[in-house]
Amino acid sequence: MLRTFAICFASLACSGMADQETRPLIFSAMGCGPYTGEDAAAIRHYIRNENKTKTSAFLIHLGDINSGAMARQGKLTESYYSFIRKLLTDGNKIPTYIVPGDNEWNDRPDPDVGWTHWVKHLGILENNFAEEWKTARQKIRPENFAFSRKATLVIGINLVGGRVHDRKEWTRRFRENNDWIQAQFSAHGKTVNAAVVCCQANPIGQGKGKTNAKAGFEPFCNRFGELCAAFGKPVLFLHADGHKWIVDKPWKNALNITRVQLDRVNAKFPPVQITIDPKTKTPFSFDRRLRKSGWKIPPSTKAEKKSGT
């Protein structure tokens, strides 16, 4: 009798774990902001609503935490990076990640200072939260991360646009990013059904259906396409940078890649909610929430100008 009960209990437990792994992964993503005090107030509202609805497993910011003009004019103090950390963590219970952007790093007149501030205040951001999974970090490049959740592999890499501040560093970083992706595909290939790769830069272009990498990004794009084709499962390449919503398949040698470029997060464009369900004909679906109740910014929030800097 006890043995039968134990077998039944174990069976139910395993069934529950299997259900967890076969359910869709849902998360929210934003990028390129805040550029203004109004943007910051909008993000604060969106994060409150994410915690109220509790439908996203995690959040991710895809870099460019300030405007390019602010970077070029040398107005980015360390306190601004601290402000962004507080904006993304205060009152937020949902694990949140961030990847670097060019505006806060290489587009500054002093990129080394910007990088020091970014690492101090935004590096390993998920340590501010209680995760239900383990996040791995690349030893040689700790800003790159990976974890698996509900049979989906999530990878974050340091791929930025903007000014090439150090040609050797860019070449090395392209290689190390793809090394990280390859290692994660190899480690998780038998246990996941899809992957999402998150970064800041648009290395392909702005228009839908573009097939060629931007000048300078060919080494990354060519090898990335080869890695995804060998992986053989649906891959979402998710980035910010262009401020214009794009969904297409620009890697002609790897049609399993779907590329998405996000809107710029502000009072008009909330974080997009992404559902990954490889069991369906269309494994990636996107809810931009543009007309949904609760995601429209009320006038009182729009009027909030305090930036926290």
N, C-alpha and C positions, 0 to 999 in steps of 0.2 A: 504494500500500500504506500509506504513512504517512498519507495523507489519509484513507483508510478507517478506520485506527486512531483518528485524531483525532476523526472523526465519531462513531465508536462510543463513545469515551471521553467525549465531550461529552454524548452521549445518555444514557449511564449516569449521569453526574454530575447531569444535569437530572432524570433519573428518581429518583435518590436524594433530591434536594431536594424533588421533588414528594411522595415518600413521607413525608418529614418533615412536610410541610405538611398531609397528609391523615390522619396518625396522631392519635389522641385526645390532648388536653392533660390531664395529670394533675397536680394540686397539692393542698396541704394548707392548711387554714385553722383558726384558733382565735381566741378573743376572751374578754374579761372575765376576766383573771387575769394574774399570780397575786395572790390576795387574802390568802393565808397562806403560811407557810413550806412547808407540805406541798404547796400548789399549785406553788410554785417548784420543788420537788424533782421533782414530776410532769412539769412542762414540760421540765426538764433531761433527764429520762428519755425523753420523747417525741422531743426533738430528736436525742438520741443514736440512737434507733431509726429516725428518718427518714433519718439519714445511713447507717445500717447497711443499710436496705432499698433506698434510692436509687431509689424509684419515683416520687417527686414532683419535678416540674421546679422548683418554688419553694414557699416557705412564705409565709403572710401572717398577721399578727396584726391583728385588727379593733378594737383599742383597748380602753380601760379596763384599764390595767395595774396598777390598785390598787382597793381597795374604796371605795365612796362615803363610808363613815364616816371612812376614813383621809384622804380629801380634805377633808371638812368640818371635821375637827378640826385641820387645819393641820399634819399630821404628815409631809407629803411634802417631804423635803429633796432637794437636787440629787443627792445620792449615790444616791437611790433610782432616778432616771432612768438614771444611769450603770450601776446594777446590772441594770436591765432590758436595757440594750444588751448587757451582757456575757452575760446569760442567753440572749439570742437569737443571739449571734454566737460565743461561745467554743466551739471544737470543732465548729462548724457550717460545712459547706462548701456548703450549699444556699442559693442566693440567697433572702433573706428581706426582706419588706416590712412596713410598719406604717402604719396610719392613726390619726389622733388620736381619743381618747375624751374624754368629758366629765369623768370622774373625775380625770384628770390635768391638766385645763385649766379649763374654765368652771365646774366645781363647786367649785373651790378658792376660799377667801376672797380670794386674790390671783391671779386668772387670768393676768395679764401675766407674773408670775414663773414660773408653771407652763408657760406657752407658751415662754418663753425657755429653760427647762430641756429641754423636749421637742425644740425645734428643735436645740439644741446636741448632745444625746445620741442622739436617735432620728430626726431629720430625715435624709432620704436614706440610710436604713439600708442599702440595697443596695450602697453604696460599700464596705462591708466584705467584699464577695464578688466573685468572678470570674463575671460574667454572660456568657452566650452570645448575648445580644440587647441592644439599646439601649433604655434607659428614658428617656422624655421627661418633663419636669417643666413644669408650668404656670408661666409667668413671673410672673404676678401673684400666684399662690398656689402656691409651690414644694412644699408638702406633697401636692398633687395630682399623680398620676403616671399614666403609660400606657405600655404596650408590647404588641406582638403576638408571639404564639408559637403555632406549629402552627395557623395560620389562625384563631386566637382572639384577640380584642382584650381586654386586661386593663386596667381603669381603677380607680384608687383616688381617693377624694374625701374631703374634710373635712366630714362630715355627722355631727354629734354630737347626743345628747339632753341631758337635764339642764337646768340653769338657763340662762335667757336672760340672759347677762351684759351684752349690748350689742345692743339691738334693731336698730340700723342695721347693725352688723357681720353679724348673722344674715341680714338681708335681702340684703345685698350678697353674702354667701358663698353663699346659695342660687343667686343669679344666676350667680356665677362658676363654681360647680360645674357647673351645666347648660351654661354656655358651653363648659367644658372637655369635657364629654361630647359636645356637639354637634360640636365641632371634631374630636374623635377619630373619631366616627361618620363624619364627612365625609371625613377623611383616609384611613381604612382600610376604608370601606364596600365597596369593590370587591375587596379582597384578603382579607377575613376571612369566616368562615361563622357566627360567633357572638361574643358579648361577655359579659364579666362585670364588673359594677360593684360595688366593695367599699367599705364604709363601716362606721361604728360604730353609728349610730342606727337604731332601728326607727321609721320615720316613719308606719307604717300602723296598727299595733295588735298585740295579743298573740294574739288568737284566729284560728284558721284560717278563711280565707274573708272576712275583713274587707275592705270595699270603700272605706272613707273614710279619708282622711289624718287623722292626729292634729292637734289644734288647733295652729296655728302652722306646720305643715309643708305646708299646701296649695300655696303657691307653688312649692315644689320638686317635690312629687309630681305636680301637674298638668302642668307643663312636661316633667318627666322622662317621663311616660307618652306625651306627644305625640312626643317625640324618639325613643323606642323604637318606637312604632308606625310612624313614618316610616322608621326604620332597617330594619324588616321582617325581621330575623333573630332567632334565639333570644337572649334576654338573661337572664342570671342576676343578680338583685339580691341580694347577699350581705352580711348584716350580723350584728352581735352584739347586745348591749344587753338583750334580754329573758330570757336564760338558759334558754330553753325551745325545743326543736327544733320548727321550723315549716317546712313546704313548702307553698306555695299560689300562687295567681295572683290577687292582689288588685286589679290594675289592669284594670278591665273595659274600658277604652278601648285597652288594649294587651295582648292575651292572649299575645303572644310573650314577656312577662316572667314568669319564675319567681322567686318570692321565697323565700329561705331565711334563717331565723334560727338561729344556732348555739347549742349548749349552752355553758354556762360551763366553760372549760377547767379541769380539776382532776383528782384521782386517779381519778374515776369516768368522766370524759368526755375522751378524747384528741382531738387535732385531727381533724377530719373530712377524709377524702380525697375529692376531687371529680374526676370525669372528665367532660370536655366532648367530645362526639362528635356533631356536627351531622348526620352521615350516618345516624344511627339515629332511630327513631321517638320515643324519649325522649332528647333531646340531653344532658341533665344527669343524672348518677347520683352517688349519695352513699354512701360507706362510713364509717359512724360508728365502726367498729372496736371496738365495745363488748365483744365476746366473743372477739376475736382474740388469739392467742398473741403475746406481745411487747408488746402494748399495755395489758395489765393491769399495774398498779403493784405490784411486789413489796413485801412488808412492810418490808424494809430501806430501801427508797426512801421509803415512807410515813413512816417514823420520822425521816427526815432533816428537821430543823427549821431548819437554817441558812438564813436569808433573804438574806444577803449585804449587808444594809443596816447 
